[in-house]
Amino acid sequence: MRDGIVLIGFALVFVLLFRRLGLGATLGYLVAGAVVGPHVLGLAGDADEFIGFAEIGIILLLFIVGLELNPDRLWRLRKAIFGVGLLQVVVCGLAVSGVIYLATDYPHAAILALGLPLALSSTAQVLPMLQSGGNLNTPFGERAFSILLFQDLSIIALITIIAALGVSAGGAPDTGPSGWALAGLTLAASAGLVLAGRFVLRPLFGLIGGLQEREMFVVAGLAVVTGAAALMEWLGLSTALGAFIAGVMLADTPYRHELEADIEPFRSILLGLFFLGVGMQLDLGAIADRPLFVGGMALALIVTKAALIFGIARLIGVGWRSALALGLLLSQGGEFAFVLYNQARASNLIDVDTASLFGAIVTLSMVATPFLMRVEQTLRPSADDREREEPHDEGSRALVIGYGRFGQTVAQMLIAAQVKVTLVDQKVDQIDVAERFGSKVYYGDGTRMDILRQAGADKVSLIAFCLDGDKVSAELIESVRRAFPEARILVRAFDRRTVMRLGETKVDYIVRELFESAVAMGREALDRIGMDPEFVDEVEEEYRGRDSKRLAAQTESGDLGARKETIFNQGASNPSRAT
């Protein structure tokens, strides 16, 4: 308990300080860990034991990332994962090993054992930044994620390579399974998780959903993550991979948003504790003994990886600004380097002092990451990252998600009727404009269940999704209906396909965003060319009726081309109705 209060207290102080200075929470956690660690104040316990617990944060992070990637999308990214990702790991690993060869006199086997792990970047630093900025689903974010995912997959191969190097160098005997055996185990375990997701997890969450107990979602979500990770650990494989596969298997279920909102707080806290542990492991004595070597190698690592990733990105046709931003984003060493250095020590390729020295190099490169991210954000267009007030419960009767041209009209009509409204939008420029005209719009992603709860969705009578584009899914509507059964749900649909997808959900009202305005212009066109007003009314009624029947048929068949009748023949057969 004493260690716990010391760690959390120092983390609170330093994170608040560094956030205030605009340097980010990650750097605050790292510095707090270094201060309370054994090399400065020595106020906390064993760093290795602490970081072993805090690594659950990485597992939860990969699970949440998996929730955002359904199997179809993952298959679409296969070339980026196994093409660009493989190229990055091989090229960067060999290049950094070459830098170590030039700077040291270590044996060749030790150089590879030290250099190859440095090809890996920090998943725990990069993915939260992409998520918080809303960039994970952009082409830039998908490239970064594809590289990170392959890096995580390559840990298995790198462990096998380091073990083989130890045997060839006369170190520890190879008592573990071969690389082929590990690959087979990985495929078998992944297939097992896929089958469990389809035949066990989905029925389980369906049962829990019927109980309408949110606490059970939290318990079940944590059980799924830790169970998948424990299975992989028992087989000697990547725990993060197991959690990621479990997330992917639940990505296209109606429970995705609920799970993400429930797991997110645990992920944030444990990931912060992980960086606290990394800071505790920072060997300041090793840096003090050889400051030029540690600083120079950390700089060489960042420059080498940034340059090579920039070149790889340009090779596949990425613009130079985005390519340079990608290089800076992935230029640091990663947390899995510590795991691989422990393997190298067990294989007698390196000693404890060398592992500490290069661990300090990795940590120093991670410390530099928040500064590099600030440069990266200036290179790549992104949303304004100024802190803004998040939605909260104001006692409103209606919740309007999206305050663009469409949402403004809906909200203003509600306000004109003396209905108290909470407005949520994610476009920073739109929020600024609204505030200048006296409207209070909260910043947030209104398709997230936790944001809806913060905005008071469990107390409102109406939730209106007025978002531009095809952003409202059937899974989201079903999650909202289960979580907030008392609220009426209104949806602005992008096109007929959206209406068809939402047709089976319990949405109370849905309108195509251009349908009513197009009908209004059609009426005006008939009026302007001199048609009888009663005939215009009949044409509109006939059109609406036929359109409604055709949409129902298309929804039932799933075919957009079903029953494409036209009403124009009837109009042509009644020319006498024209004035």
C-alpha positions, -999 to +999 in steps of 0.1 A: +000+000+000+029+024+008+045+017-026+011+021-043+004+055-028+039+068-035+037+057-072+002+071-078+010+103-059+041+110-079+024+101-111-005+125-104+019+154-097+042+148-127+014+141-152-005+173-141+028+192-144+037+179-178+001+182-192+002+218-180+035+223-199+019+208-230+044+178-230+018+150-226+010+125-199+034+098-212+065+119-205+050+127-170+046+090-162+082+082-174+098+110-153+077+101-123+089+065-125+125+076-129+123+099-098+107+073-074+128+044-089+158+028-074+183+051-092+170+084-077+148+084-045+144+046-042+109+050-027+092+022-046+097-016-048+108-039-076+104-023-110+104-056-129+075-070-108+056-038-111+060-035-149+049-072-153+016-063-138+013-030-157+018-048-190-019-057-188-025-022-200-008-031-234-030-062-235-062-041-230-049-016-256-046-043-283-080-056-274-096-022-279-077-018-312-091-052-323-126-040-315-121-013-341-110-037-368-135-062-381-122-093-400-131-078-434-111-046-427-082-066-413-081-087-445-081-055-465-049-044-447-031-077-452-007-063-478+002-034-456+007-057-426+028-084-442+043-063-469+052-029-454+054-043-419+078-070-428+100-047-449+102-022-420+112-048-394+139-064-415+154-032-429+154-012-396+166-042-376+196-048-399+204-011-402+204-005-365+225-036-360+250-020-385+251+012-364+258-009-332+285-027-352+302+006-361+299+020-325+309-011-304+331-041-304+305-067-294+304-101-310+282-104-341+256-126-324+253-100-296+250-072-321+220-088-338+205-096-304+208-059-295+199-044-329+169-065-341+147-056-311+153-019-318+134-023-350+102-025-329+084+007-320+063+015-289+027+003-295+018+016-261+028+052-271+017+054-307-018+037-307-033+059-279-021+090-297-037+078-330-069+069-311-072+101-292-067+122-323-093+102-343-066+092-368-066+054-364-092+048-392-075+072-416-051+060-443-022+074-423-034+057-391-039+024-409-003+024-423+010+031-388-012+004-373-002-022-399+035-017-392+029-019-354+007-051-358+034-068-378+060-058-352+039-074-325+036-106-346+073-106-353+081-110-316+077-147-319+102-149-347+127-126-330+126-147-298+133-178-319+162-160-337+178-148-304+175-183-290+192-198-321+219-171-319+226-182-283+230-218-294+253-209-323+274-187-301+279-215-275+254-200-250+224-216-234+211-248-250+180-245-271+153-262-250+123-244-264+102-252-294+115-245-329+104-216-350+081-238-371+066-252-339+060-217-326+044-207-359+021-238-358+011-230-322+003-194-332-019-205-360-036-232-339-042-208-310-055-181-333-079-205-349-091-216-315-097-180-304-117-174-336-139-204-330-144-195-294-153-159-304-180-172-328-195-201-309-189-190-272-183-153-268-212-141-290-239-162-272-223-153-239-226-116-245-261-121-259-271-137-226-255-108-206-272-082-229-305-098-220-298-092-183-291-055-189-265-054-162-236-031-172-213-045-145-216-079-161-203-064-194-172-051-175-166-085-159-171-104-191-150-080-211-120-083-187-125-121-185-123-123-224-091-102-225-073-119-197-084-153-208-071-149-244-039-134-231-034-162-205-039-188-232-012-173-254+012-169-225+007-206-215+016-215-250+047-192-249+032-168-275+024-131-276-002-121-250-010-090-269-017-110-300-043-131-281-061-100-268-060-085-303-077-116-319-103-116-292-111-080-300-113-086-338-138-115-331-161-091-313-156-062-337-187-069-358-210-077-329-236-053-315-216-053-282-185-036-296-193+000-284-204-012-249-172-032-245-150-004-257-165+021-233-163-004-203-127-015-209-113+020-218-109+033-182-089+002-172-067+005-203-059+041-196-049+036-160-028+004-165-011+019-196-001+049-174+013+025-148+032+007-175+051+039-185+056+045-147+073+011-146+094+019-177+106+051-160+115+030-129+137+008-150+156+037-165+192+031-154+204+066-147+238+052-135+244+037-169+235+070-186+258+088-161+287+064-168+285+067-206+262+097-213+276+104-248+272+068-259+236+065-246+225+099-259+243+093-292+228+058-297+193+070-288+197+098-314+211+074-340+182+050-334+156+078-339+174+092-370+180+058-386+145+045-381+128+078-391+149+080-423+143+043-433+105+044-426+103+077-445+120+059-475+097+029-473+067+051-472+078+071-502+085+038-520+048+028-517+036+062-529+030+082-497+035+119-499+066+133-483+049+151-454+029+120-444+060+098-449+082+120-427+054+121-401+051+083-402+089+080-397+090+103-367+059+086-352+076+052-353+112+062-347+115+052-310+124+019-294+095-002-280+085-018-248+090-053-263+127-046-266+129-052-228+113-087-233+138-096-261+168-083-241+157-106-212+157-134-238+192-124-249+204-125-213+189-159-208+207-171-239+240-157-226+244-134-256+247-102-234+253-095-198+232-076-173+252-043-177+247-044-215+210-051-211+207-021-187+227+001-211+206-006-241+174-005-220+184+030-211+188+038-248+153+024-255+138+044-226+155+076-237+141+072-272+106+068-257+111+099-236+119+118-268+087+105-284+063+132-271+085+159-285+087+141-319+049+137-319+045+175-316+067+178-348+047+150-364+014+168-358+027+199-376+036+178-406+004+159-409-030+177-410-050+168-380-078+180-358-070+209-334-058+192-302-066+219-278-084+207-247-121+212-248-149+206-224-163+171-229-201+164-228-218+161-194-253+156-181-270+190-181-305+177-174-315+181-211-345+165-227-328+159-261-294+150-273-283+161-308-252+144-322-236+165-350-240+202-352-235+208-389-261+222-414-285+194-406-281+193-369-283+231-365-319+231-379-330+202-357-315+217-326-328+252-333-364+239-338-362+220-305-348+251-287-375+273-302-400+249-286-383+255-252-368+220-252-334+219-234-308+203-258-273+190-253-252+194-285-222+172-294-198+175-323-163+164-332-154+192-357-134+218-339-140+246-364-177+240-362-176+242-324-157+275-325-182+290-349-212+278-328-197+294-297-193+327-315-230+327-321-238+318-285-245+281-289-227+257-264-215+226-283-195+200-265-165+182-281-168+144-284-174+115-306-212+110-303-209+074-317-191+063-285-212+049-257-192+064-229-196+099-245-233+094-248-235+084-211-214+115-202-239+136-221-268+122-201-283+099-227-298+077-200-320+107-189-331+123-222-363+116-241-347+118-276-314+111-292-310+126-328-280+114-348-275+142-373-240+132-385-227+138-420-217+108-440-223+071-434-212+070-397-243+055-380-242+016-380-269-009-371-246-021-343-245+014-328-282+018-329-288-016-313-263-007-285-279+026-279-314+010-278-302-016-252-284+010-231-310+038-233-344+021-238-364+051-228-350+074-255-365+079-289-338+075-316-338+096-348-312+091-375-301+112-405-292+085-431-266+091-458-284+072-486-307+043-494-280+018-484-278+033-450-316+031-447-315-006-458-288-014-432-308+003-404-341-011-415-340-040-391-331-019-361-355-004-336-349+032-348-379+054-343-374+077-373-350+077-402-347+102-431-324+103-460-304+136-458-314+148-493-347+132-498-371+159-485-352+187-501-352+168-534-389+162-532-394+199-524-375+209-555-394+184-576-427+199-565-414+234-573-402+222-607-437+209-616-453+241-603-430+263-623-438+246-655-475+251-650-489+219-635-522+218-616-514+220-578-537+190-571-519+170-597-486+180-581-499+167-548-509+134-565-474+130-581-457+136-547-480+111-530-475+085-557-437+090-557-435+087-519-456+055-520-436+038-547-403+048-531-415+034-498-425+001-514-393-002-533-372+006-502-391-021-483-384-046-511-348-037-512-344-040-475-360-074-475-339-087-504-307-068-497-305-059-533-303-022-542-316-028-577-348-045-567-381-032-582-369-001-599-403+011-611-409+047-623-439+069-618-433+089-650-455+067-672-486+076-651-478+113-654-475+109-691-508+092-694-527+121-678-516+151-699-550+167-693-540+175-657-514+200-669-527+236-670 
